[in-house]
Amino acid sequence: MRAWALLAVAAALACATGPGAPRVAPLEGLLAESDAEGSPAHLVVISVAGLTPDRHLPGGPMPTLAALAAAGVSADGVDPVVPAASYPAHATLVTGVAPAQHGIVADRLLGERGVRSTPARHASRLRAPTLWQRVAESGGAVAAFDWPTTTGAEIASLLPDLARERRGERWQRLVARSASPWVAARVEAAPAEVGEPGAARDALLVDLACTALSEAPRLVLLRLRGAEVALAAEGPRGASVEPAFAQLDRELARLVGCAERAGRLSDAAFALVGDRALLTTHTAVRPNVWLRAAGLIGAQGRWTALARSNGGSAFVYASDARTALQARERLEAESRETNAFRVVSAEEMIGLGADPEAWFGLEAEAGFAFEDDRAGPTLAPARERGAGGQLGGRAEQRTAFVAFGRGVRRGLDVPRMSQLDVAPTLAALLGVELEPTAGRALVGLLRVGPAGVRARPGRPGG
């Protein structure tokens, strides 16, 4: 098994770099070092939007990741938080608590006139300690590139997670105002193609991570979204999806090569995580059209009851109990009429760790997804063919987790874990305290020695 893993890693990296690219040295040294107990000097956490366990199987579009999964630790499935949306998931991945505790309960914020286009970007919205804070407090340097909810964070090397919100706005100039000086200079010089998520931006982010690795940070956080674009536009079986994941795999190989050339590889660990699964959608459900017809949303958008979409789910807010009951009665009637969704009680929402401010929730049936429109048809062709945001519970909604390198066991399969477990496990790998968490430090995945593991026996709440 060890010999196969070594050969597979070397072959995958050689293929992934492509003709003319810098050759990545074989990883025998890294794998040998991972047999020794001890925390890594450098941990690189890579979030791949839409990454599910099937993507890193042998023979799939990600040979580098498949080989590294075989050489390290991989999960058959990771249960997402609720909602299974990008910003709530990323906050959980660095805090180890559910959205109800860390405060990032949806991708977009609520306003007096409805759901705003602005995501929960600013780090001040986080109500729980983060992995990057604990690493910095222990004296380690941190770098974060496009990781959600890091805008305004005290991170040494930072590219904040900003997006254009006004016509004519240039993404490079927008993020440069909040980025670290050296990062801002690199971004300003980048081509126009990096202004939108995709392969060009992913390449820039890997370039930044490569530069950061030369400065020996203790923790690097990196989000790559190239496959998300294809998944949303075409659905999981779209023609562009597999090539998009293949491109991400080449970027992973390039990043590992950067660590090797910087002399960091033998003392580094990598963790790759999926934020959410994007499932096939065909029909949009617009609950706010019904709420507006019931007189609960005004013509100017001011509302007494409002649904905020997460894609596969929506949460309903109201000004008071009487209004919430009126909204629920109307939506329950429409649920029976359309068979497109079900109403989720407040008790179930609380049990799932979802937004405690919502009066109740909605869960879409397979193939349906919610949109925030207040006008037009209540059921319409979905704008996107792939959507996340589900309430969890089904196997196809589970995401991926792969870890390898210093302090990580080799050739280990994890039947099932939760996104809540990722942050405490990575904290144990680094030997830093991250409390309180609702997840478990999966110490059986690690080889860091007794002093490096601070684990609790169970998972309370969350």
C-alpha positions as CSV (number, residue, x, y, z in Angstrom):
1,M,0.0,0.0,0.0
2,R,2.8,2.4,0.9
3,A,4.6,1.7,-2.4
4,W,1.4,2.2,-4.4
5,A,0.8,5.5,-2.6
6,L,4.3,6.7,-3.3
7,L,4.1,5.8,-7.0
8,A,0.6,7.3,-7.4
9,V,1.5,10.5,-5.8
10,A,4.6,10.9,-7.9
11,A,2.8,10.0,-11.1
12,A,-0.2,12.3,-10.4
13,L,2.0,15.2,-9.6
14,A,4.1,14.7,-12.7
15,C,1.0,14.6,-14.9
16,A,-0.8,17.4,-13.2
17,T,2.0,19.9,-13.7
18,G,1.9,19.4,-17.4
19,P,4.6,19.8,-20.1
20,G,7.0,22.6,-19.4
21,A,5.8,23.2,-15.9
22,P,8.3,23.0,-13.0
23,R,8.6,19.4,-11.9
24,V,7.4,18.5,-8.5
25,A,9.8,16.4,-6.5
26,P,8.4,13.0,-5.4
27,L,6.9,13.0,-1.9
28,E,8.8,10.1,-0.4
29,G,10.4,12.5,2.1
30,L,7.0,14.0,3.1
31,L,5.5,10.5,3.6
32,A,8.4,9.3,5.6
33,E,8.3,12.4,7.9
34,S,4.6,11.8,8.4
35,D,5.4,8.6,10.2
36,A,7.0,10.6,13.0
37,E,4.9,12.2,15.7
38,G,4.8,15.9,15.8
39,S,2.7,18.9,14.7
40,P,3.5,20.4,11.3
41,A,5.3,23.7,11.2
42,H,2.9,24.8,8.4
43,L,-0.8,23.8,7.8
44,V,-2.4,24.7,4.5
45,V,-6.3,24.4,4.6
46,I,-7.8,24.5,1.1
47,S,-11.5,24.9,0.6
48,V,-12.8,23.6,-2.8
49,A,-16.3,24.8,-3.5
50,G,-18.6,21.9,-4.4
51,L,-16.0,19.2,-3.5
52,T,-17.7,15.9,-2.8
53,P,-16.1,12.5,-2.0
54,D,-16.6,11.1,-5.5
55,R,-14.3,13.7,-7.0
56,H,-11.1,12.2,-5.4
57,L,-11.8,8.6,-6.3
58,P,-9.1,6.8,-8.4
59,G,-9.8,7.3,-12.0
60,G,-11.6,10.5,-11.5
61,P,-10.8,14.1,-12.6
62,M,-8.5,14.8,-9.6
63,P,-5.6,12.3,-9.7
64,T,-3.4,14.4,-7.5
65,L,-6.0,14.6,-4.8
66,A,-6.9,10.9,-5.2
67,A,-3.2,9.9,-4.7
68,L,-2.9,12.2,-1.7
69,A,-6.1,10.8,-0.2
70,A,-4.7,7.3,-0.5
71,A,-1.4,8.4,1.0
72,G,-3.1,10.3,3.9
73,V,-6.6,10.5,5.4
74,S,-9.8,10.7,3.5
75,A,-13.5,10.7,4.6
76,D,-16.2,8.8,2.8
77,G,-18.5,11.7,3.6
78,V,-18.7,14.9,5.8
79,D,-22.1,15.9,7.1
80,P,-22.6,19.6,6.4
81,V,-23.9,22.2,8.8
82,V,-27.3,23.8,8.4
83,P,-27.7,25.5,6.0
84,A,-25.2,23.8,3.8
85,A,-24.2,27.2,2.3
86,S,-20.8,28.7,1.7
87,Y,-20.5,31.3,4.4
88,P,-22.0,29.3,7.3
89,A,-19.9,26.3,6.3
90,H,-16.6,28.2,6.1
91,A,-17.2,29.8,9.5
92,T,-17.8,26.3,11.0
93,L,-14.7,25.0,9.3
94,V,-12.6,27.5,11.4
95,T,-14.6,27.5,14.6
96,G,-16.0,24.0,15.1
97,V,-19.4,25.3,16.1
98,A,-22.8,25.5,14.3
99,P,-24.1,28.6,12.6
100,A,-26.4,29.3,15.5
101,Q,-23.3,29.7,17.7
102,H,-20.8,31.4,15.4
103,G,-23.4,33.8,14.0
104,I,-22.9,33.3,10.2
105,V,-26.4,31.8,9.6
106,A,-26.7,32.5,5.9
107,D,-24.7,33.7,2.9
108,R,-26.5,37.0,2.6
109,L,-27.7,39.6,5.1
110,L,-31.2,40.7,5.9
111,G,-32.3,44.4,5.5
112,E,-35.4,46.5,6.0
113,R,-36.2,46.0,2.3
114,G,-35.5,42.4,2.0
115,V,-32.5,40.1,1.5
116,R,-29.4,42.2,0.7
117,S,-26.9,41.2,-1.9
118,T,-24.1,41.7,0.6
119,P,-22.7,38.5,2.2
120,A,-21.6,38.2,5.8
121,R,-18.0,39.2,4.9
122,H,-16.7,41.1,7.9
123,A,-14.8,39.1,10.6
124,S,-16.5,41.1,13.3
125,R,-19.7,39.1,12.6
126,L,-18.1,36.0,14.0
127,R,-19.2,35.2,17.6
128,A,-16.8,32.3,18.2
129,P,-13.0,32.0,18.4
130,T,-11.4,31.0,15.1
131,L,-8.5,28.8,14.2
132,W,-6.6,31.7,12.8
133,Q,-7.0,33.7,16.0
134,R,-5.7,30.8,18.1
135,V,-2.7,30.3,15.8
136,A,-1.9,34.0,15.9
137,E,-2.2,34.1,19.7
138,S,0.3,31.2,19.9
139,G,2.8,33.3,17.9
140,G,2.2,31.8,14.5
141,A,1.8,33.8,11.3
142,V,-1.4,33.4,9.3
143,A,-2.2,33.9,5.6
144,A,-5.8,33.9,4.2
145,F,-6.8,34.3,0.6
146,D,-10.5,34.7,-0.3
147,W,-11.6,32.8,2.8
148,P,-15.1,33.9,3.7
149,T,-15.7,36.3,6.6
150,T,-12.1,37.4,6.9
151,T,-12.6,41.0,5.8
152,G,-11.2,43.2,8.5
153,A,-9.5,40.3,10.3
154,E,-6.1,40.7,11.9
155,I,-4.3,38.4,9.5
156,A,-0.8,39.1,8.5
157,S,-1.2,38.2,4.8
158,L,-4.8,38.8,3.7
159,L,-6.8,38.9,0.6
160,P,-10.4,39.6,1.8
161,D,-13.4,37.9,0.4
162,L,-14.9,40.9,-1.5
163,A,-17.0,41.0,-4.6
164,R,-18.1,43.7,-7.0
165,E,-21.5,45.1,-6.0
166,R,-21.7,48.2,-8.3
167,R,-21.6,48.4,-12.0
168,G,-18.2,49.4,-13.3
169,E,-16.4,48.5,-10.1
170,R,-13.0,46.8,-10.6
171,W,-12.5,43.8,-8.3
172,Q,-8.7,44.3,-8.1
173,R,-9.0,47.8,-6.9
174,L,-11.8,47.0,-4.5
175,V,-10.0,44.2,-2.7
176,A,-6.7,46.1,-2.7
177,R,-8.1,48.6,-0.3
178,S,-8.5,45.9,2.4
179,A,-5.7,43.5,1.5
180,S,-2.2,43.4,3.0
181,P,0.2,45.7,1.1
182,W,2.2,43.0,-0.8
183,V,-1.1,41.2,-1.6
184,A,-2.7,44.4,-2.9
185,A,0.3,45.0,-5.2
186,R,0.0,41.6,-6.7
187,V,-3.8,41.8,-7.2
188,E,-3.6,45.3,-8.7
189,A,-1.3,43.9,-11.4
190,A,-3.4,40.9,-12.1
191,P,-5.3,40.6,-15.4
192,A,-9.0,41.5,-15.7
193,E,-10.1,37.8,-15.8
194,V,-9.5,37.5,-12.0
195,G,-12.4,39.9,-11.4
196,E,-14.8,36.9,-11.3
197,P,-14.5,33.5,-9.6
198,G,-13.0,30.9,-11.9
199,A,-9.8,29.4,-13.1
200,A,-7.9,32.7,-13.5
201,R,-8.7,33.8,-10.0
202,D,-7.8,30.4,-8.6
203,A,-4.5,30.6,-10.3
204,L,-3.9,34.0,-8.7
205,L,-4.8,32.7,-5.3
206,V,-2.4,29.8,-5.6
207,D,0.3,32.2,-6.7
208,L,-0.3,34.2,-3.5
209,A,-0.3,31.1,-1.3
210,C,3.0,30.0,-3.0
211,T,4.5,33.4,-2.1
212,A,3.2,33.2,1.4
213,L,4.7,29.7,1.9
214,S,8.2,31.2,1.3
215,E,7.6,33.2,4.5
216,A,6.8,30.1,6.6
217,P,3.4,30.9,8.0
218,R,1.9,28.5,10.5
219,L,-1.5,28.5,8.9
220,V,-2.7,29.3,5.3
221,L,-6.4,29.4,4.5
222,L,-7.3,29.3,0.8
223,R,-10.6,29.1,-1.0
224,L,-10.8,27.9,-4.7
225,R,-14.1,28.4,-6.6
226,G,-13.4,27.4,-10.2
227,A,-15.6,24.3,-10.1
228,E,-18.4,26.2,-8.3
229,V,-19.0,28.3,-11.5
230,A,-19.5,25.2,-13.6
231,L,-21.6,23.4,-11.0
232,A,-24.0,26.3,-10.6
233,A,-24.3,26.9,-14.4
234,E,-24.6,23.3,-15.5
235,G,-25.3,21.1,-12.5
236,P,-23.1,18.3,-11.2
237,R,-23.2,16.4,-14.5
238,G,-22.4,19.4,-16.8
239,A,-19.8,19.1,-19.5
240,S,-17.6,21.8,-17.9
241,V,-17.6,20.3,-14.4
242,E,-15.0,17.6,-14.8
243,P,-12.5,19.8,-16.6
244,A,-13.0,22.4,-13.8
245,F,-12.1,19.9,-11.2
246,A,-9.2,18.7,-13.3
247,Q,-7.9,22.3,-13.4
248,L,-8.3,22.6,-9.6
249,D,-6.3,19.4,-9.3
250,R,-3.4,20.9,-11.3
251,E,-3.5,24.0,-9.0
252,L,-3.2,21.6,-6.0
253,A,-0.2,20.0,-7.6
254,R,1.3,23.4,-8.2
255,L,0.8,24.4,-4.6
256,V,2.4,21.2,-3.3
257,G,5.3,21.9,-5.7
258,C,5.7,25.4,-4.3
259,A,5.9,24.0,-0.8
260,E,8.6,21.6,-2.0
261,R,10.7,24.3,-3.7
262,A,10.4,26.6,-0.6
263,G,11.7,23.8,1.5
264,R,8.5,23.5,3.5
265,L,7.1,20.3,2.2
266,S,8.6,17.7,4.7
267,D,7.3,19.8,7.7
268,A,3.9,20.7,6.3
269,A,0.4,19.3,6.3
270,F,-2.4,19.9,3.9
271,A,-6.2,19.6,4.5
272,L,-8.7,19.9,1.7
273,V,-12.3,20.4,2.5
274,G,-15.6,20.9,0.6
275,D,-17.8,23.7,1.7
276,R,-21.1,22.2,0.3
277,A,-22.5,19.9,-2.3
278,L,-24.3,21.6,-5.3
279,L,-27.1,19.4,-6.3
280,T,-29.2,19.3,-9.5
281,T,-32.0,21.9,-9.7
282,H,-34.6,22.5,-12.4
283,T,-37.3,24.6,-10.8
284,A,-37.2,27.7,-8.6
285,V,-39.6,28.2,-5.7
286,R,-40.3,31.9,-4.7
287,P,-42.0,32.0,-1.3
288,N,-41.8,35.8,-1.1
289,V,-44.3,36.1,-4.0
290,W,-46.8,34.2,-1.8
291,L,-45.9,36.4,1.2
292,R,-46.3,39.5,-0.8
293,A,-49.7,38.3,-2.1
294,A,-50.7,37.8,1.6
295,G,-49.8,41.5,2.3
296,L,-46.7,40.6,4.3
297,I,-44.3,42.3,1.9
298,G,-44.9,45.8,0.7
299,A,-44.4,47.2,-2.8
300,Q,-41.2,48.9,-1.7
301,G,-39.8,45.8,-0.1
302,R,-40.6,46.6,3.5
303,W,-41.7,43.4,5.1
304,T,-43.4,42.0,8.2
305,A,-42.6,38.4,7.0
306,L,-39.8,37.4,4.7
307,A,-38.2,34.2,3.4
308,R,-34.4,34.2,3.0
309,S,-33.2,31.6,0.5
310,N,-30.2,29.3,1.0
311,G,-30.9,27.4,-2.3
312,G,-32.1,24.1,-1.1
313,S,-33.7,25.6,2.0
314,A,-35.1,29.0,3.1
315,F,-35.6,30.5,6.6
316,V,-38.7,32.6,7.3
317,Y,-38.5,35.7,9.5
318,A,-41.4,37.7,11.0
319,S,-42.1,40.8,13.0
320,D,-44.2,39.0,15.6
321,A,-45.8,35.7,16.4
322,R,-49.1,36.5,14.8
323,T,-47.5,37.5,11.5
324,A,-45.3,34.3,11.6
325,L,-48.4,32.2,12.0
326,Q,-50.1,33.9,9.1
327,A,-47.0,33.4,7.0
328,R,-46.7,29.7,8.0
329,E,-50.4,29.0,7.2
330,R,-50.0,30.5,3.7
331,L,-46.8,28.6,3.0
332,E,-48.1,25.3,4.4
333,A,-51.1,25.6,2.0
334,E,-48.7,26.3,-0.9
335,S,-46.6,23.3,0.1
336,R,-49.6,21.0,-0.1
337,E,-50.6,22.5,-3.5
338,T,-47.2,22.4,-5.2
339,N,-45.4,19.4,-3.4
340,A,-42.2,21.4,-4.1
341,F,-41.2,21.9,-0.5
342,R,-42.0,21.2,3.2
343,V,-42.3,23.5,6.2
344,V,-39.7,22.9,8.9
345,S,-40.7,23.7,12.5
346,A,-38.7,26.0,14.8
347,E,-38.0,23.0,17.0
348,E,-36.4,21.1,14.1
349,M,-34.4,24.2,13.1
350,I,-33.0,24.7,16.6
351,G,-32.1,21.0,16.7
352,L,-30.1,21.4,13.4
353,G,-28.2,24.4,14.8
354,A,-29.8,26.8,12.2
355,D,-30.6,30.4,12.7
356,P,-32.5,30.9,16.0
357,E,-33.9,34.2,14.8
358,A,-36.0,32.4,12.1
359,W,-39.6,31.5,13.0
360,F,-39.6,28.4,10.8
361,G,-37.9,27.0,7.7
362,L,-38.6,25.6,4.3
363,E,-36.9,22.6,2.7
364,A,-37.0,22.1,-1.0
365,E,-37.8,18.7,-2.6
366,A,-35.1,17.2,-4.8
367,G,-34.7,19.3,-8.0
368,F,-36.3,22.4,-6.5
369,A,-34.4,25.4,-5.0
370,F,-35.6,28.7,-3.4
371,E,-35.1,32.2,-4.8
372,D,-35.7,35.5,-3.1
373,D,-37.8,37.2,-5.8
374,R,-40.9,39.1,-4.6
375,A,-42.6,39.3,-8.1
376,G,-43.2,37.0,-11.0
377,P,-44.3,33.4,-11.0
378,T,-44.1,31.4,-7.8
379,L,-42.6,28.5,-9.7
380,A,-40.2,29.1,-12.6
381,P,-37.2,27.6,-14.3
382,A,-34.3,27.8,-11.9
383,R,-31.6,30.4,-12.8
384,E,-28.9,27.9,-11.7
385,R,-28.8,24.2,-12.4
386,G,-26.8,23.4,-9.2
387,A,-27.6,24.7,-5.7
388,G,-26.4,24.0,-2.2
389,G,-28.1,25.2,1.1
390,Q,-29.9,22.0,2.0
391,L,-30.7,21.0,5.5
392,G,-28.6,17.8,5.3
393,G,-29.4,14.2,6.0
394,R,-28.9,12.7,2.6
395,A,-25.7,11.0,1.4
396,E,-25.5,13.1,-1.8
397,Q,-25.3,16.3,0.4
398,R,-22.1,15.2,2.1
399,T,-18.8,17.0,1.3
400,A,-15.2,15.8,1.2
401,F,-12.2,15.9,3.6
402,V,-8.6,14.9,2.7
403,A,-5.6,15.5,4.9
404,F,-1.9,14.4,4.4
405,G,1.5,15.4,5.6
406,R,3.3,15.9,8.8
407,G,1.3,14.6,11.8
408,V,-1.3,12.9,9.7
409,R,-1.7,9.1,9.6
410,R,-1.3,7.3,6.3
411,G,-3.8,5.3,4.3
412,L,-6.7,5.9,6.7
413,D,-10.3,5.9,5.7
414,V,-12.9,7.8,7.8
415,P,-16.4,6.3,7.3
416,R,-18.2,9.5,8.3
417,M,-17.5,12.8,10.1
418,S,-19.0,16.3,10.5
419,Q,-17.9,19.7,9.4
420,L,-18.0,20.5,13.1
421,D,-15.1,18.1,13.6
422,V,-12.8,19.8,11.1
423,A,-11.7,22.8,13.2
424,P,-11.0,20.9,16.5
425,T,-9.1,18.2,14.6
426,L,-6.9,20.8,12.9
427,A,-6.4,22.6,16.2
428,A,-5.2,19.3,17.7
429,L,-2.9,18.8,14.7
430,L,-1.4,22.2,15.4
431,G,-1.4,21.8,19.1
432,V,-3.5,24.9,19.8
433,E,-6.5,25.3,22.0
434,L,-9.9,25.9,20.3
435,E,-12.7,26.0,22.9
436,P,-15.6,25.7,23.1
437,T,-16.4,23.6,20.0
438,A,-19.4,21.4,19.2
439,G,-17.3,19.1,17.2
440,R,-14.8,16.4,18.1
441,A,-11.0,16.3,17.7
442,L,-10.7,13.1,15.7
443,V,-7.4,12.2,17.3
444,G,-7.3,8.8,15.5
445,L,-6.5,10.7,12.3
446,L,-3.3,12.2,13.8
447,R,0.2,11.4,14.8
448,V,1.1,14.4,16.9
449,G,1.8,12.7,20.2
450,P,-0.1,13.1,23.5
451,A,1.0,16.7,24.2
452,G,-0.4,17.8,20.9
453,V,-3.9,16.5,21.4
454,R,-6.5,18.4,23.4
455,A,-9.7,16.5,22.9
456,R,-13.0,16.2,24.6
457,P,-14.8,12.8,24.7
458,G,-18.1,13.8,23.2
459,R,-19.9,16.3,21.0
460,P,-22.4,18.4,23.2
461,G,-25.2,20.1,21.4
462,G,-24.6,21.7,18.0
